[in-house]
Amino acid sequence: MLILFNKPHGVLSQFTDKGNADSPRATLSDYIDLPGVYPAGRLDRDSEGLLLLTDDGRLQARIANPKFRKPKTYLVQVEGDPGEEQLAQLRQGVTLKDGPTRPAKVRRVAPPDLWPRVPPVRYRKSVHDGWIEMTISEGRNRQVRRMTAHVGLPCLRLVRWSVGDWSVDGLAPGEWREA
C-alpha cells in the first residue's frame, strides 16, 4: 500500500510527538488512521506538501534512500528576486557544511496557485520575494532550505510537489489518498 498525503505546515512527519508532552504538536496520527504504514522519508515541520507513507519496507527504502536518486520537486518561495547567477550556482551544486550537493534542476516560476498556508508567510512591503521550482535527487536534512540560503535566497515557504511520478496535485492540506 502507498499513501500520498498532503502534509500541512506545522505537522510532524511521525505518528507520535515524544519530545513535547506539555504542548503536543500535530502529528500524522491526527490525519491518518491506518495501521502499519510509515513515512518513506521525511518532510520537516516547517515544510508542506507530499509525504509518502507505505507498509512495504522495500518500497520505503527505494523512496527514501538517496542511493536510488528518486527526484523530489519543490516549489520554493524565497526572500529576494532569484537571479540567474544564483540559479546557476544551484544547478551546479553548492558546498554545504556536510559536503557538496548534487546539481539541482531549478527554474524561476510565477507564484503558484497553492492553498493558503496556515499560518501565512509574513509579508514585508520592503522585501521582494520570488518563487523557484527545484528538483533534487538526494534528501539531506533541510537541504533545499540550506541550498537556497547558501546562494542568498532564504526560504520563506517550502512545498514538496512531487516525489518521482507521485504528486500532491489535487490533494488539499491534510488530505490523503491511496496511490
NORKA-V234033 format. One record per pair of residues at least 24 apart in sequence whose ideal C-beta (glycine too) atoms are under 7 Angstrom apart, sorted by the first residue. I is the first residue (numbers start at 1). J is the second residue. D is the distance in whole Angstrom. If there is no record, write none. Layout:
I & J & D
I & J & D
This chain:
1 & 37 & 7
1 & 54 & 6
1 & 55 & 5
1 & 178 & 6
2 & 52 & 6
2 & 54 & 5
2 & 59 & 7
2 & 178 & 7
2 & 179 & 4
3 & 32 & 7
3 & 34 & 7
3 & 37 & 6
3 & 52 & 7
3 & 53 & 4
3 & 54 & 7
3 & 176 & 5
3 & 178 & 6
4 & 50 & 6
4 & 52 & 6
4 & 166 & 6
4 & 168 & 7
4 & 171 & 7
4 & 176 & 6
4 & 177 & 6
4 & 179 & 5
5 & 31 & 7
5 & 32 & 6
5 & 51 & 5
5 & 53 & 6
5 & 176 & 4
6 & 49 & 6
6 & 50 & 7
6 & 168 & 5
6 & 171 & 4
6 & 172 & 6
6 & 173 & 5
6 & 174 & 7
6 & 175 & 6
7 & 43 & 5
7 & 48 & 6
7 & 49 & 6
7 & 51 & 4
8 & 48 & 6
8 & 173 & 4
8 & 174 & 5
9 & 46 & 7
9 & 48 & 5
9 & 117 & 5
9 & 118 & 6
10 & 45 & 6
11 & 45 & 7
12 & 45 & 6
13 & 39 & 5
13 & 42 & 5
13 & 43 & 5
13 & 51 & 6
31 & 174 & 5
31 & 176 & 7
32 & 176 & 6
40 & 64 & 5
41 & 139 & 6
43 & 160 & 6
44 & 142 & 6
47 & 158 & 4
47 & 160 & 7
48 & 117 & 7
48 & 159 & 5
48 & 173 & 7
49 & 159 & 4
49 & 160 & 4
49 & 161 & 6
49 & 168 & 5
50 & 160 & 5
50 & 161 & 7
50 & 162 & 6
50 & 163 & 6
50 & 166 & 7
50 & 167 & 7
50 & 168 & 4
52 & 163 & 6
52 & 166 & 6
63 & 163 & 7
66 & 138 & 4
66 & 139 & 6
69 & 137 & 4
70 & 163 & 6
70 & 164 & 5
71 & 135 & 5
71 & 137 & 5
71 & 164 & 6
72 & 135 & 7
72 & 136 & 6
72 & 139 & 7
72 & 160 & 6
72 & 163 & 5
73 & 133 & 6
73 & 135 & 4
73 & 161 & 5
73 & 162 & 5
74 & 134 & 5
74 & 144 & 5
74 & 158 & 6
74 & 159 & 6
74 & 160 & 5
74 & 161 & 6
75 & 112 & 5
75 & 131 & 6
75 & 133 & 6
75 & 159 & 5
75 & 161 & 5
76 & 131 & 7
76 & 132 & 5
76 & 134 & 6
76 & 144 & 6
76 & 148 & 6
76 & 155 & 6
76 & 158 & 6
77 & 121 & 6
77 & 129 & 6
77 & 131 & 5
77 & 156 & 4
77 & 157 & 4
78 & 129 & 6
78 & 130 & 6
78 & 132 & 6
78 & 148 & 5
78 & 153 & 4
78 & 154 & 7
78 & 155 & 6
78 & 156 & 6
79 & 127 & 6
79 & 129 & 6
79 & 153 & 7
79 & 154 & 5
79 & 156 & 6
80 & 128 & 6
80 & 130 & 7
80 & 152 & 7
80 & 153 & 5
81 & 128 & 5
81 & 130 & 5
82 & 108 & 5
82 & 130 & 5
82 & 132 & 5
82 & 153 & 6
86 & 151 & 4
86 & 152 & 6
86 & 153 & 6
89 & 151 & 5
90 & 134 & 7
90 & 147 & 6
90 & 151 & 6
94 & 147 & 6
94 & 150 & 5
94 & 151 & 7
96 & 146 & 5
96 & 150 & 6
98 & 140 & 6
101 & 138 & 7
101 & 143 & 7
101 & 147 & 6
102 & 136 & 7
102 & 137 & 6
102 & 138 & 6
104 & 134 & 5
104 & 135 & 6
104 & 136 & 5
104 & 147 & 7
105 & 135 & 4
106 & 132 & 6
106 & 133 & 7
106 & 134 & 5
107 & 132 & 7
107 & 133 & 6
108 & 132 & 6
109 & 133 & 5
114 & 159 & 6
115 & 172 & 6
115 & 173 & 6
117 & 157 & 6
121 & 156 & 5
121 & 157 & 5
129 & 156 & 6
